[in-house]
């Protein structure tokens, strides 16, 4: 994990715990991502889900576009229907 990524997660998540309230949030991560950073991102919404992109590196959108597309569709559906992303 690049130090810049860790710094960005820290900058965004710490002062903004629950900043998204119940808005749908799906965090995509690579198998070797630090759990602490993922937990910080997930803490931004009570309506969250983490997906670990197996067989992927840092660029999940290139290595596993199928997961990215599915996650985007799930967030849009949950937002439109006011439902939980953990269906």
N, C-alpha and C positions, 0 to 999 in steps of 0.2 A: 504494500500500500504506500503510495507516494505521500510524503509528509504534507504536501499541499492539500491532498484529499482529507487527511485527518484534521488539519487546521480548519478547513472549510466546514466539516461536520461539526466541529467544536463551536465555530463562530455562529453557525445557524441554529443549532439545537439547544445549547445551554440557556440562553436568555429567552428562548421561545418554547419552553416545555408546554405542551398542549396548545401550541399556537394554531394548529389546525382544528382543534376541538374534536368534533366527530366526523370531520370530512374524511372521505376515503383516502388512504395512503397505502401504497404497496412499495416496499423497499426491495429492490433487486440487489443481490450480492453474489460475489464469487465464493466458491467453497472455502477459501482461505482468508476471507475478510475478518478483521478483528470483531468479535462479538460485541465489545463495548461500543464501538462506533455504530454498529447496526442498531443496538438498543437505544442509543441517543437519538437516532433518526426516527425510530419507531415511537419514541415518547412524544413526538410532536402531534400525534393524533390518537384518540382512543379507538378509532375505527381503522385498524392497521393490520397488515399482513406482511410477512417476510417470505420471499421466494429465493432460494439458493439456486443459482444457475450452474448446474453441474456442467462440466466440460467447457468452462468459460474462463477467460481471463478478465482483466479490468474492463475491457470493452465489450460488455455483454451485448450491446446492440449490434455488434458485428459478429460475435461468436454465436449468439443465441437470439436472433431476431424474433423467433417464434415466442419466446418467453416475454420479450418486451411488448410485442403486439397483444398477446393475451392479457398481460397486466394492464395495459392501457385500456383495453376493452372492459376489463373488470372494474376499473376505477370509474370509467364513464357510466357504466351500467349502475353501479352502486350510487353514484352521485344523482343520476336521473331518477332512480327509484327510491332514494333515501334508505338504502339497505346497507348491510354490513359487507365488507370485502371478504370476510371469513365465512362465506356461505357454505 
